[in-house]
Amino acid sequence: MSSGVYEERGGRRLRIRAIDVMVLGAIAGLAVYRGATGAAAARPVAESSAFAKAVNLEPLNARAVQADGRIRSFESHAKTYMGYVSGPRKIHGQSYGFTYLDLMFRPETYDDVELIYVKNKLVRERILEAAAELPGMDGERIAFMRRSGLIPPRVFRSPKVAELLERLGRDLIRTAKAVDAIQSALHVSDAGFLASSLRMVAPPTGERDKPWLSVTDLLGAGGAPRDDMHAGVESMQPIPGLDPAFRKEIAGAWRALEQAWRAEDADGANRAIERIASLVPTISPQLYPEPGRLAMESWYFRHNSMTWVWFFYLAAVVPLLMAVVYRWDGARKVGMALFSVAFGLHTMSLALRWYISGRWPNANMFEAVTTSAWFGGVAALLLEWWTRKTAFRNLFALGSAVMSMAALMAAYFLPAELDSSIRNKMAALNDVWLYIHTNMIIWSYAVIGLACIPALLLLRHRWCRAWDEGTIPKARLLLLPIAVAVFNYAGYRLLMHVLDDPARELSRSGLIGMSGAFWGAAMVLMLEASAAYARRQSGQTVERAAAGGAASVLRGGGTAWLQSKPTLGQVFDGATMILVELAFIMLWTGTVMGAIWADHSWGRPWGWDPKEVFALNTFIIFLILIHVRLKVRDKAFWTAVLAVVGFEVMMFNWIVVNFVITGLHSYA
């Protein structure tokens, strides 16, 4: 098998079919539609002002801020805090740092600006209904708020909306969390809170366990309003270890920045920013972080946490698919080169995040998704080297490119769900088992994703054979993938309704329609399964496959067909089996390690938490797969079906359990 050649039935190569163009066109159309919808929602309500464009925050962006238990760059700090306020949206197209300082110096200008992000669609709609009669709330503006999720702060102060939020806050299961997020956003956007959170001066006494000094600390009562109530208040109380002359200088620079900012004097603001940036590192310089790390952190977040690497994976998919389709060595070389570039950039993004945060990136959902995709790339490269002289080559890299592309696209296009902000680990995660259990589980999930690609290719191969041979009427063949899509989508919507997800709740008519679609699609699939069973009993569609597992596929083990010219279906089946067995071993190991960690952290190895239950369900699917293969006649078909089902259960575990169902492991 050193030639790496395979043949389709009758010696034909894999051909591009009309169904391939239809499916890829539908996927591309959906991606473009969702991307256009997201872009329209994220579009700023107005262009950046001339003042915003003229202010240069670069000197300040690479200066350190102590917040949330870690030291980060000002640009990272502003992104994190503005994320609490406006979610993934940018206000007026401004940088996060400009909006932070603008809210701090000119909060009154944002009272009627779409600022507060309401993620929950049900709560957002109820708020807009309650606010429809407020002045200035015309149809076009409400439509923009509905799309973007951004609502002006003044809306929340209206008696009708305030009463609504109080009522929604009492619904602990459905809407209380969304109301808490709104209240948090309003609190974080307060000018006083932003000033007191901007801790940019290290402790003058040089003590590492002391909090840094904020703008409020530096200004003291000197930052208080100039009115009768505050008359006679001593401007600045002494700060231990801080030279009064230096304090006066830096406080004066902050006041100069505020005055220039309120006057929209960009030149004056830039001079004050440069002065502040030059002064803050001079206090306790031994405590100040390396400028290179801060600069890297600013660069990392300014470039969308390098989630745009998905484009390079997409570029690798095309030649790798051509290498699989046409067995063209030139396409393989181009595809592997592009895949290596994409993987190299992906590795760089993880290394940067590791260096910035000081820990391996696997402590939140964004890090789990991106690191899992990277682990998939590691597995693909190892398997590609191992099978480089076999017919399996290109399939593992193709699977990794597709799954990594999808993972990074999710991080790129769904920043509200996959927040890239760097935060400290929760106390329960500060354990060595985080690196053992979590890495093994997310690596196994990546391998499950890889296995889904050759499994889908095998099912597509079987569908095309049936089309060519006429064993199934063409109308039924066209109906089959539609029924599968409807069954999955309708089942998902019904499940979300049962789980009481307010963002996806169905109306009465919608519930009836989805139920009818689900059961209609289920009937089509059951009838086709019955017909397929009859055909397989007669031996019409059974294709010879390895009786054993990955070892027999790679080493022979009685499978003489693999030593010469295996068919295309046999190659897809062999690649699926290799990945399925690898995922099975890793998933079992990760699950056992999870029980050890749970016993270590919570005092019990098993607690029927939703995450634990569905992790076990995923393992059971692959346990069934391994044993079913030994018994059924059409081993390749059922291996592919169960690999796809296992992938769907894994995605349910990662998406629905994490974001919808409340549990110890979830974000719901």
TAKAQUI-V950147 format. One line per field, one symbol per residue. burial: I if it has 9 or more other C-alpha atoms within 8 Angstrom, else O. A space follows every 10 residues. Layout:
BEGIN
burial->???
END
This chain:
BEGIN
burial->IOOIIIIIOO OOOOOOOOOO IOOOOOOOOO OOOOIOOIOI IIOIOOOIOO IIOOIOIOII IIIIIIIOOO IIIIIIIIII IIIIIIIOII IIIIOIIIII OIIIIIIOOI IOIIIIIIII IOIIIOIIOI IIOOOOIOOO OIOIIIOIII IIIOIOOIOO IIOIIOOIIO IOOIIIIIII IIOIIIOIII IOIIIIIIII IIIIOIOOOO OIIIIIOIII IOOOOOOOOI OOOOIIOOOO OIOOOOIOOI IOIIOIIIOI IIOOIIOIII OIIIIIIOII IOIIOOOIOO OOIIIIIIOI IOOIIIIIII OIIIIIIIII IIIIIOOIOO IIOIIIIIIO IIIOIIIOII OIIIIIIOOO IIOOIIIIII IIIIIIIOII IOIIOOIOII IIIIIIIIII IIIIIIIIII IIOIIOOIIO OOOOOOOOOO OOIIIIIIII IIIIIIIIII IIIIIIIIIO IIIOOIIOOO OOOOOOIOOI OOIIOIIOOI IOIIOIIOOO IIOOIIOOOO IOOIIOIIIO IIOIIOOIOO OOOOIIOOOO OOOOIIOIII IIIOOIOOIO OIIOIIIIII IIIIIIIIII IIIIOIIIII IOIIIIIIII OOOIIIOOII IIIIIIIIIO IIIOIIOIII OOOIIIIIII IIIIIIIOII IIIOIIIIII IIIOOIOO
END
